[in-house]
């Protein structure tokens, strides 16, 4: 009986702890992204009707950029690839980790703040990113 009560308490602690982790959600209809601890409200999508949320992952310090839709998200690990508003699945590239150094790509105008110089891999404007530090 003591073991059962211990397991129930442990399960309760794990469940309540996991519910407070902020996650990145993306609406498949209006393409807005939000950070919430629980699945966001589905009412009042600007694309008419209800939002259709996709969970991209846990908020983190890694900065990812989708090659297709140009969405930038901050997640702990590679975001979910399901449904890209441009077409098919997202193609995520890791640009760096969140920091104080501000950069802007001279080609595509993306602005990010990173610890070290960001990755130059694939610029949607063509070729590789050409970063300018502020």
Secondary structure, DSSP 8 states (H G I E B T S, - for coil): -HHHHHHHHHHHHHHHHHTT--EEEEETTT--EEEESS----S--TTSS---EEEEEEEEEEEEEETTT--EEEESS----S--SSSSS--EEEEEEEEEEEEEETTT--EEEESS-------TTSSS--EEE-
